[in-house]
Amino acid sequence: MSLPEHMIKAQGTGNDFVMYADRSGEHAPQKQDIIQLCDRHFGIGADGLIRITRPGHVADLDGHDAQKMRKEGVEWFMDYRNADGTLAEMCGNGTRATAQFLVQQGMLELEEGDAFKLGTRAGVKRITRMPDNPELGRQLWRVDMGSWSMGAEDEYTVTIPGDTGSGKGTFVDMGNPHVVTVVEDAYSTLPVLGELDLTRAPQVSPELPNGQNVEFARIDNLDTERDLGDASMRVYERGCGETMACGTGLCATAIVLRAKTQIDHWRIRIPGGIVRVDVTDDSVMLTGAAALTAEFRLLQ
């Protein structure tokens, strides 16, 4: 097995990961090891694996990009893999879990309000340590997810095998691909949010060449005076199925809801909790909790 003996289990609003630090670059994960470790019956169980290492130790990262990251002051890189062993460009909840890992493991010293830069396959992300919030929880981190792009509204059709009806989907690029559909509105004939069967992968037409995460969102409240909306979301992530949260998916959802309502700030409830997403034309901020839940030793 390519993985180190000692590892950490962590979660960001229920999106869970197995994690480890690889300072020397000796423990690049292999696909079969990831699949075995992330299996919820025969392994530890997780939505994905995070290897925290130096940018120069990431084999698929272009040498020029690694050098550029170091010049920008990036010390650590989040090498994220889906539960099926495939590479992932970005994971918003994973960045928060990584930040919490770095602080708790003594690899980074940050006070409330301090920020640092983390390398990802979707570029450098600035992450700020935030004070506790009665609504969002403890151990909060705000991630500047950077620039985004959105396709034409409702240009995709989304269906779920076994469910009747369909919804209209909108493409959002958050460094990884998303299609967001709003349910329980005039344009959707899908079941209500709580009754969607996400045990099978939703179908998107026309197909995207590399697949996509699919988000199902419901608008719960709009406060135009405060420029604040409330919504609920479920997500099917490529490479692992339905998860309790998806950070980039939450951002993609807020972007689509902003386009439909002109509301910039969103509190979004997912099965794993509540997060705050703030959208501008140039970037999107994701704020939520993260926690390390266990330390374990692999029996090689």
Wavefront OBJ file of the C-alpha trace (Angstrom):
o trace
v 0.000 0.000 0.000
v 1.280 3.450 -0.955
v -0.374 5.233 1.967
v 1.279 6.093 5.306
v 0.369 4.162 8.441
v -1.144 7.046 10.435
v -4.076 8.981 8.998
v -6.871 11.373 10.001
v -10.628 11.306 9.366
v -12.240 14.723 8.852
v -15.446 16.315 7.645
v -16.736 19.630 6.332
v -20.497 19.911 6.861
v -20.753 16.150 6.537
v -18.607 15.822 3.409
v -16.052 13.371 4.841
v -12.443 12.624 3.987
v -9.467 10.528 4.951
v -6.404 12.761 5.156
v -2.675 12.644 5.691
v 0.379 14.884 5.451
v 3.089 13.903 2.987
v 5.886 16.393 3.578
v 8.512 14.474 1.592
v 6.336 13.358 -1.335
v 6.874 9.652 -0.644
v 3.212 8.669 -0.330
v 1.430 9.496 -3.573
v -1.871 7.578 -3.399
v -2.637 4.749 -5.798
v -6.124 4.294 -7.230
v -6.814 0.876 -5.702
v -5.633 2.014 -2.257
v -7.998 4.994 -2.404
v -10.949 2.834 -3.431
v -10.245 0.361 -0.625
v -9.756 3.017 2.049
v -12.851 5.032 1.068
v -15.124 1.971 0.956
v -17.643 2.309 3.796
v -17.881 -1.434 4.385
v -14.402 -2.807 3.691
v -12.342 0.297 4.527
v -12.592 3.401 6.693
v -15.206 5.077 4.517
v -15.091 8.565 2.992
v -16.252 10.699 0.085
v -12.634 11.185 -0.909
v -8.977 11.241 0.076
v -6.823 14.307 0.721
v -3.045 14.180 0.611
v -1.489 17.398 1.937
v 1.910 17.889 0.349
v 4.217 20.426 -1.271
v 3.263 21.666 -4.756
v 6.477 20.210 -6.163
v 5.483 16.696 -5.052
v 2.272 16.571 -7.135
v 3.040 14.472 -10.209
v 0.216 15.766 -12.422
v 0.923 19.435 -11.582
v 2.856 21.243 -14.270
v 6.316 22.212 -13.043
v 5.751 25.833 -14.051
v 2.501 25.933 -12.053
v 4.205 24.442 -8.995
v 6.971 27.028 -9.205
v 4.420 29.816 -9.627
v 2.540 28.627 -6.533
v 5.711 28.665 -4.469
v 6.446 32.220 -5.632
v 2.932 33.201 -4.508
v 3.716 31.933 -1.022
v 1.936 28.585 -1.268
v 3.482 26.102 1.139
v 0.872 23.329 0.973
v -1.142 21.697 -1.795
v -4.455 19.821 -1.413
v -4.062 16.696 -3.552
v -7.696 15.548 -3.628
v -9.031 12.279 -5.052
v -12.632 11.084 -5.332
v -13.676 7.874 -3.594
v -13.329 5.973 -6.883
v -9.684 7.019 -7.131
v -10.110 9.635 -9.851
v -8.473 13.045 -9.658
v -10.638 16.013 -8.704
v -9.899 19.587 -9.675
v -11.335 21.131 -6.523
v -13.263 20.433 -3.308
v -14.564 23.407 -1.326
v -15.334 21.407 1.818
v -11.976 19.710 1.451
v -10.151 23.047 1.556
v -11.760 23.829 4.916
v -10.933 20.364 6.256
v -7.369 20.875 5.032
v -7.126 24.219 6.809
v -8.369 22.661 10.049
v -5.893 19.798 9.626
v -2.953 22.163 9.124
v -3.808 24.146 12.255
v -4.557 21.198 14.533
v -1.487 19.283 13.366
v 0.754 22.274 14.068
v 1.712 22.739 10.429
v 0.269 26.260 10.306
v -0.288 28.987 12.920
v -3.351 31.180 12.373
v -5.439 33.418 14.604
v -9.007 34.459 13.856
v -8.983 36.766 10.853
v -5.670 35.411 9.542
v -5.509 33.926 6.055
v -3.218 31.647 4.087
v -2.910 30.392 0.503
v -3.591 26.758 -0.392
v -2.670 25.170 -3.698
v -5.319 23.152 -5.574
v -5.708 21.832 -9.106
v -8.164 24.706 -9.644
v -5.533 27.271 -8.639
v -4.537 29.020 -5.420
v -7.300 29.535 -2.848
v -7.155 32.097 -0.031
v -8.615 30.707 3.203
v -9.433 32.781 6.291
v -9.966 31.556 9.845
v -13.329 32.894 11.073
v -14.911 33.315 14.515
v -17.573 30.868 15.686
v -21.105 31.635 14.555
v -24.319 30.422 16.246
v -25.846 29.583 12.875
v -22.890 28.132 10.989
v -21.100 26.467 13.895
v -17.557 26.231 15.260
v -14.168 25.983 13.549
v -15.302 28.120 10.642
v -13.296 28.877 7.534
v -14.049 31.241 4.668
v -12.671 30.167 1.298
v -12.250 32.586 -1.585
v -13.188 30.135 -4.320
v -12.047 32.561 -7.005
v -13.493 33.205 -10.427
v -16.398 31.288 -11.921
v -18.274 31.057 -15.188
v -21.857 30.130 -15.989
v -23.456 28.894 -19.177
v -26.841 29.854 -20.547
v -29.659 29.440 -18.028
v -31.612 26.187 -18.205
v -29.878 24.878 -21.354
v -29.633 21.315 -20.011
v -32.300 18.745 -19.202
v -31.820 16.772 -15.985
v -33.545 13.464 -15.281
v -33.135 10.806 -12.592
v -33.408 7.110 -13.506
v -36.478 5.700 -11.775
v -38.031 9.121 -11.099
v -40.651 10.660 -13.371
v -40.301 14.145 -14.719
v -37.353 16.365 -15.522
v -35.761 19.649 -14.577
v -33.904 22.424 -16.353
v -30.181 22.610 -15.587
v -27.600 25.398 -15.776
v -23.878 24.747 -16.213
v -21.376 26.356 -13.822
v -17.593 25.996 -13.961
v -16.032 26.218 -10.489
v -12.762 24.688 -11.616
v -14.828 21.503 -11.798
v -18.095 21.084 -13.739
v -21.598 21.439 -12.252
v -25.148 21.391 -13.542
v -27.665 23.022 -11.179
v -31.408 22.468 -11.430
v -34.057 24.214 -9.336
v -36.838 21.892 -8.159
v -40.326 22.660 -6.847
v -40.764 25.538 -9.288
v -42.832 26.056 -12.430
v -40.164 24.550 -14.708
v -39.523 21.287 -12.855
v -41.629 18.138 -12.931
v -39.202 16.216 -10.719
v -40.356 15.039 -7.265
v -39.927 17.429 -4.320
v -36.396 17.804 -2.989
v -36.755 15.376 -0.104
v -38.162 12.612 -2.302
v -35.530 12.599 -5.041
v -33.908 9.183 -5.474
v -30.188 9.891 -5.813
v -29.045 6.296 -5.458
v -28.467 6.375 -9.208
v -26.567 8.987 -11.170
v -28.738 11.781 -12.625
v -28.672 12.046 -16.403
v -27.763 15.343 -18.076
v -28.636 16.116 -21.685
v -26.735 17.141 -23.704
v -23.906 15.160 -22.107
v -20.784 16.890 -20.810
v -17.543 15.278 -22.005
v -16.026 14.742 -18.546
v -19.187 14.272 -16.514
v -20.369 16.661 -13.827
v -21.672 17.096 -10.313
v -25.438 17.618 -10.302
v -27.111 19.886 -7.744
v -30.832 20.014 -6.936
v -31.820 23.256 -5.233
v -35.000 24.672 -3.722
v -35.518 28.351 -2.904
v -36.944 28.639 0.617
v -37.000 32.388 1.260
v -35.972 35.678 -0.364
v -35.257 38.834 1.653
v -34.673 41.537 -0.945
v -34.127 44.258 1.660
v -31.207 42.361 3.189
v -30.077 40.915 -0.152
v -30.215 37.472 1.470
v -31.751 34.230 0.293
v -32.331 30.885 1.965
v -32.199 27.658 -0.025
v -31.857 23.906 0.394
v -29.733 21.615 -1.752
v -28.903 17.987 -2.448
v -25.999 16.888 -4.633
v -24.808 13.893 -6.606
v -21.025 14.072 -6.965
v -19.279 12.359 -9.842
v -16.969 9.691 -8.520
v -18.791 9.083 -5.217
v -22.596 9.516 -5.474
v -24.822 11.566 -3.188
v -22.898 13.346 -0.436
v -24.012 15.383 2.571
v -22.365 18.487 1.124
v -20.297 19.699 -1.829
v -18.476 23.006 -1.467
v -18.075 23.801 -5.146
v -21.655 22.608 -5.670
v -22.908 25.023 -3.022
v -21.095 27.830 -4.808
v -22.488 26.761 -8.178
v -25.975 26.661 -6.675
v -25.668 30.182 -5.241
v -24.422 31.452 -8.610
v -27.435 30.021 -10.438
v -29.885 31.245 -7.785
v -28.322 34.709 -7.989
v -28.876 34.738 -11.755
v -32.525 33.831 -11.243
v -33.283 36.173 -8.306
v -30.585 38.893 -8.288
v -29.859 37.986 -4.637
v -26.097 37.950 -3.931
v -25.903 36.298 -0.492
v -27.218 32.838 0.369
v -27.629 30.579 3.371
v -27.888 27.085 1.976
v -28.957 24.069 3.968
v -27.599 20.683 2.992
v -27.940 17.374 4.867
v -24.646 18.133 6.650
v -25.559 21.589 7.965
v -25.717 25.207 6.806
v -23.158 27.241 4.877
v -22.983 30.836 3.715
v -22.181 31.668 0.092
v -21.518 35.237 -1.105
v -21.354 35.835 -4.855
v -19.896 38.714 -6.851
v -19.236 39.017 -10.564
v -15.572 38.164 -9.982
v -15.542 35.586 -7.184
v -17.538 33.557 -4.700
v -16.916 33.113 -0.961
v -17.811 29.904 0.886
v -18.033 29.932 4.697
v -18.612 26.809 6.774
v -17.359 24.540 9.512
v -14.802 21.728 9.435
v -13.625 19.210 12.021
v -11.113 16.421 12.491
v -13.061 13.463 13.832
v -10.589 10.618 14.322
v -6.976 9.525 14.105
v -6.285 5.960 13.037
v -3.540 3.527 12.073
v -3.708 1.426 8.953
v -2.950 -2.255 9.331
v -0.743 -2.763 6.305
l 1 2 3 4 5 6 7 8 9 10 11 12 13 14 15 16 17 18 19 20 21 22 23 24 25 26 27 28 29 30 31 32 33 34 35 36 37 38 39 40 41 42 43 44 45 46 47 48 49 50 51 52 53 54 55 56 57 58 59 60 61 62 63 64 65 66 67 68 69 70 71 72 73 74 75 76 77 78 79 80 81 82 83 84 85 86 87 88 89 90 91 92 93 94 95 96 97 98 99 100 101 102 103 104 105 106 107 108 109 110 111 112 113 114 115 116 117 118 119 120 121 122 123 124 125 126 127 128 129 130 131 132 133 134 135 136 137 138 139 140 141 142 143 144 145 146 147 148 149 150 151 152 153 154 155 156 157 158 159 160 161 162 163 164 165 166 167 168 169 170 171 172 173 174 175 176 177 178 179 180 181 182 183 184 185 186 187 188 189 190 191 192 193 194 195 196 197 198 199 200 201 202 203 204 205 206 207 208 209 210 211 212 213 214 215 216 217 218 219 220 221 222 223 224 225 226 227 228 229 230 231 232 233 234 235 236 237 238 239 240 241 242 243 244 245 246 247 248 249 250 251 252 253 254 255 256 257 258 259 260 261 262 263 264 265 266 267 268 269 270 271 272 273 274 275 276 277 278 279 280 281 282 283 284 285 286 287 288 289 290 291 292 293 294 295 296 297 298 299 300
